[in-house]
C-alpha cells in the first residue's frame, strides 16, 4: 500500500520532492540511442544500408531553427549483417525524420521517430531494371586523387535547375534527397520529373574534401574528390589550453553553389585541434562554436586561404578574447504570454554558429558568450510576427538583425498579431531601417 504524500513528515516530503526532481533532471539529461532494423521485402535482413538523421523538430513548443540544422542531423549509421543499426546519443526533446538508403533499393523516409519510444523497422523495395535505365536517373563513380573508389560518399542535391531558373533547398518533391556510393564507389540518383535540366549537389566522403558537382538527368559521371588540406592550431585562454572547444570552418563565399562548411572538431587536453580534408584553394572563416565555450569568451573569426591538397596548414596559437551577453524580453502587443517552450534563435552573420534558448514564462531570455559582430534573432510564435516598431527589424527577412559591440541588456522585442510575408526592396515599409545589420542591436521602448 502506498503512503499518501500528505501523511509523510515534512522532512521526508522534502526529500521525496528533491529525489523526484533529481530523477527528472537525470531523465532530461539522458541522451538515448536509437536502434532499429532494415529489411528486404521478404523479411530478410538488409546489410550496408545507410540510415541518416535527416531532420528534427521539438516534441513540444516551437523553434525557428531549420529542421535540418540541429546537431543530431549530422549523424548516420550503417546496418550490419542482421540489418540492425544504432545511432548514438540523440536529443530526447526532439522528434526525428530518418532517411534510409541502400544500393539497389528505393530510398525511404521514416517520420515521427522518437528515440525514447520503440525501435523502428524499415522495409526497402528493390530497384527495377526499368528504373535503372530510366532517363531520369543519374549514375556516377566517385574516386579519390589516386583513382580509388570512395565508398559511402554521400551525394546531396542542394539546387535544381529548371531552364533559366534555379531552386535552392526544398527539392525533395523533384529529386531524391540523397544517394550513397556503394563499396565500388558507384551511386544512382533519381529525379522525379523530366522538367529538371540540372542538379547541383555536394559530394562528401570519408578521407576526401567536400566538393560541388553538377549533373544532368540521364548522364553518367566520374566524380574525383581531392584529399584536401589539414588545418591545425591551438586554443588558449590567458595562456592556458582549453579542451573540448568545438572549432568549425566555412567558406567566406556564402553564395548557393559555392558555400561549403566543415564538420566541427574538438580541441584536446593541450588545446590542439586537427581538421581534416578541408577543400583546397578556398577562403575559409575559422571560428569556435559559442555553445562549446560556456561563457569563457570567444575566438575572433580567422580568415584563411587554404593551400594545396594533401598539405598541412598550421594556424598557430589562437587566443580567447572577452565575449558579451545579450538579454531582454519578448513582448506580445496584445498582452498575451508567450507559449510554453518557445525558443529564441541567435545566429551569427558570417559563420555557421548559433545559439538557441527557451524563453522564460514572462518572455525573458539571455544569451552568453556572444562575439562582437552582426547577429540575428528570430523565433516562431503561431499567429504573431515581429513588429516593424523594433528598431533592428530586418523587413526583408522578417527577423531582428544588428551589431553587438558590448553587453546588450533590456532588449525588448515586440511581436504583433499577423504573419510575416516577404517584401520586395521597392516596397520598403515606412520608417524601416535600410541596413539594420550595420547598426547597433536594438528593439523597442516599452
N, C-alpha and C positions, 0 to 999 in steps of 0.2 A: 504493500500500500504506500502510495506517495504521500509525503508530508507537505501540506499546503505551505506556500512561502510565507503567508501572513502569520503562521504559527511558529516560525523559526525565531530564535533570539536575534536581536538586532545585529550583533557581530557576525552571526552565521549568515544572515541575509545579505550583509555587505559582501562577505566572502563569496557567496553564490553568484552575486551580480558581477563581481570582479572576475571570477573564473569564467563566467559566461562571456564576458566581454573579451577576455584573452582568447577564448576558443574562437569567437567570431573574427577577431583580428588575425589569428593564425590561419583560419579558413580563407580570409580575404587575401592574405599574402601568399597562399599556396598557388603555385602555377602548375596546373595539371598537364600531363602528357596526353596527346590524342593518339589512340591506336585504332586500327581498322584492318580490313581485308579487301583485296581486289581480286575479282573472279572472272573467268570466262563465262560465256553464255551457258555452257553445260555444267557450271558449278565448280570446275577445276580451278586451282589457284593460278593466278597470273603473276609471274615474276617480272622484275625490272620495269614495272610501271612507276612513273614519277607522279607524286602527289604534291601539289602546290597549295599553300595557303594563299588564295587568290585575292580575297578581300575580307573586310571585317566591319562590324558595326557594334555600337554599345547595346547590351541587352536592355538597359534602362536609360532613359534620358536622351539627350541629343548631343551631337558633336558636329563641328564644322570641318573636322579633319576628313580628307577624302578617303573613301573606303579602301583604297589601295595603298595608303600612306602609313598605316600602322606598322610598327616594328616587326610584328609577327608575320606580316605579309611577305617578308623576305625568306621565310622558312619553307623547306621542302623535305621530302623523304622519298625513299625508293622501296618498293615491295620486295620481299625476299622470296625464297623458293616456295614458301607456303602462302604467298600472296599477302603476307602481313606487313604492316608498316607502323612506324611510330614517329610522331612529330612532337618534340620535347618542349616543355615549359611554355605553355600558351596562357594568355591573359584570361582569367576566369570571368572577367566582366564583359567579355566580347563574345559575339556570335560570328561564326566564320563561314565563308564560302570556299569550298575546295575545288580544284581543277585536277582531274586525273587524266594523264596522258600516257599512252603506251604504243610502241611501234606496231604497225599493222592493225590498229584498233581505232575506233572513233573516240575522240576525247569526250569527257563528260564532266559537268558541274554537279557538285553536291552542296545543297544550300542548307542554311539554318543549322550548322553543325555546332554543338555545344560540347566543349572538351570535358565538361564536368558531368555529362549525361550520355552514357552509352557509347558504343563502338560502331561507326558507320561501315556498311558493307556495300561495295561498288561493283557492278557488273558492266563490263565493257563489251561492245559489239565489234566483231572483226570487220575490217575494211573489205569491200568487194573489189574485184578486178576492174569493174566498171568505174568505181570511184578513183582507183589508181591511174586510170587512163583518161580521166576527165580533163577537159581544157581549163577547168577551174582550179586544178591542183598545181602546186609549186614543189618541185623536187630539188634537193640540194645535197652537197657533200661538204662537210666542214673539216678543214685541215689546219695544222699549225705551220709555223715557219719552216719546219723540217719536212713538211709534206705528210705528216702522220695524222690519222683521223683524231678528232676531238670528241669522244663520246660524251653524251649528256649535255652537249651545248643546247642552250635554250634560245629559240628564235621567237622574239616578242614583237608582233606588229604594233606600231605606235601611231602610224599615219596611213591613210588610204587616199589614193588619187583617183578622182573622177573627172576626166577631161582636164579642164584648166583649173579645177578647184581641188582642195585637199582638206580632209577632215582629220584632226588630231584628237585621239582619245575617244572612248565610247564606240568602238568599232566592232564589238562582239557580234553585232547583228549581220555583218557583211563578211567577216573573216574570222577564222578560228583564233582564239586568244593566244595560243602558244603552240609551238611544235618543239619536239625534243629529239636530238640526234641519237641514233642507236649506237651500239658498240662499234659499228663500222663507220660512224660519223655521218651517216645518211639520215635525212629527215624529209617529211612530206607535210606541207601546209596547204590547207584547203580554203578557198574563197567560197562565199555563199551566194554570190551574184555575178553575172557576167558584165555588170556595169563598171567593174573595177579596172583601172588602167595600170595602177602601180601600188605596191605595198612597200612602206618604209618601216624597217624593223631594226631592232637591236639584237645582235648575236652576242651571247655571253656564255663562255665555257670555262672549265677548270684549267688553270695554268696558262691562260691566254688573256689578252686585253679585250674589253668590250669594243664593239665596232658597229657602226650603222651600215646596213645593207639595203639595197633596193631590188625588188623582184617584180616580175610581170607574170600574171596568171598563165599557166601552160608551159613555163620555162623550166630549164634545168640549169643549176648554178653550182659553181665552185666558190666556197667562202673560205678565204685564207685569213686567219687571225694571228696577229703578232704576239710575241711574248709580253711586250710592254716593259715598263720601267718599274724598278723597285724604289719606293720612297722610304727613307729612314729619317729619324730625328729623335730628339729627347725633350720632354716637357718638364720644366722646373717651376717651382714657386718659392721665392725667397732663397734660391739656390738649392732647394731640396727637391728630389724627384717626386713626381706624382704618378701613382699606379692606377690602373683601371680607368684612365681617361679615354673616351672614345674620340678618335681622330678620323675625320672624313674629308673627302675631296670631291669637288665637282668643277666642270669646265666653267670658265668665265663666260663663254658664249652660252646663253640660255635659250637660243632660238630652237624651235622644234626641228628635229632632223640633225641637229649638231650637238645638243646638250647630252652630256654623259656624267653620271655620278658613280662613285666608287663605294663599295661597302665599307662601313666604319671598321677600324681596328683599334684594339685596346693597348695602352701602354703597359709595360711590365713593371716589376718592382723597382727597376732602375730608371723608370720614366721613359724608356725607349719604345718606339713603335716601328713597325715594318709593314708597309702597304705594298702588296704585290700586284703585278700586271696592270699598272696604270697606263692608259693609252699614251703612246709616244707622240712627241711633237705638238702638244696642245698646251694652251694656257689653262692652268687649274688654280682654284682657290682652295687652300687647305685650312680647316678650322677644327676646333674642339667642340663637341656637342655640349650644349648648355646643360642638359639634364645629367650628364656624367660628371660635371664639375661640382655639383651640390653646393653652390653658393661660394666656392673658393675663389672665384674670379672668372676671367675669360682669357682666351688666347686670341690675340688680334689675327684676323684673316691674313694669310700669307699667299701672295700671288707668285706663282712659279710658272716656268715653261719647261715641260718635260723634255728630256733628251731622246737619244736613240733607243730603239728597242733592245732589250736584254742588257741594259746598263743599270747601275745603282746611283741614285741621286740622294745625297745626304743634306738634309735641311738644317743640320746643326742643332744648337740648343735654343729652345723656344720658351720664352718666359711668360708666365701667367701674370696678367695685369688686373686691376680692380674692375669689377662689373657693377651693374646698377639694379635697382628694384623698381618695378612698375606695378603700381597698386591703384585700386579705385573701386568703382561700383557700377553695376549695370542697373539702369532705372527704366521702368516701363512708364510711358507717358500717361496711361490711364490709371496708374496707381496699383496695378496688379503685381503680384510677386512673380519672380522668375520661376519656371517649373523646376521641380527637384531634378538633380543630376544634370543640369545644364552645364555644358563645357565651353570654356572660352579658349580660343586657339591664338597663340602668338607665334608668328613666323618671321624669320629674318629675310632681308631682301635679296641678297646676292648669293647666299649659300643655303644648302639643303639642311636646315637646322630649325627646330621648332620646339615649343613647349605647349602643354595643354593642362588646364586646371579646372576643377569643378567649382562653380560659384557657391558661395555660402548662402544660407537661407535668405539673407537680406540683399543678395546680389553682389556682395563684396568679393574681390579677387586680389591675388598678389602673385607676381612672377619675380623670382630672384635669379641673379646671375645673368642679367641681360646685357650684352655688349653694347658699346656705343655704335650708332648707325641707324639705318632705317629699318623699322619693324612694321608689321601689320597685325591687326587684331580683328578677329571675326568669330561669330557664333551663330547658332541657328535656334531661334525660338519660334515655334509654329504660330503663324498669324501676325508676326511682327517683323519689322525691318529697322535697320539703323537709320536714325533721323538725319536729315540734311543739316540740322542745327548743330551737330557735332563738328567742331572746327576742323578736325583732321579726317573728315569723311571723304573717302575716295569714291566719288559718284560713278566713275567708270567701272569699278569692280565691286561696289557695294560693301566696302569694308572700311575700317579705320587704318590710316597709314600716316606715319610721321617719324621724325628723328628723335633718338634718345641720346642725350649727351651728359646725363646725370640722373639721379633718382627722380622718378615721376610719381608723385603722390596725389591722392584725391582726384584721380582721372575718372570723372563721371561721364558715362556713355549712355545716351538716350536712345531707347527703342520706341517706335510708334506702330500702331496697327497698320498692316499692309504687307505687300510682298514686293521685294526689290526686283526691278526689271532693268536689263542693260539699256544704257542711254548713249547715243552717239555723241561725239565731241561737238557736233553742230547744235546740240540741244542741251548745253550745259545749264543746270538749274541755277536760278538766281542766288547770288551770294555764296556759291560753291567755290571752294578752294581750287585754283587751277593746277597747282603742283604740291599737294599736301605732303608727299614723300620727302620734299626738300625743306620742310618746315617742322618746328617742334611738335611733338606729340601732344595733342590737346583734345578735350571733349567739350562739355557744355558746363555752364554755370547754373547751379540749382539754387 
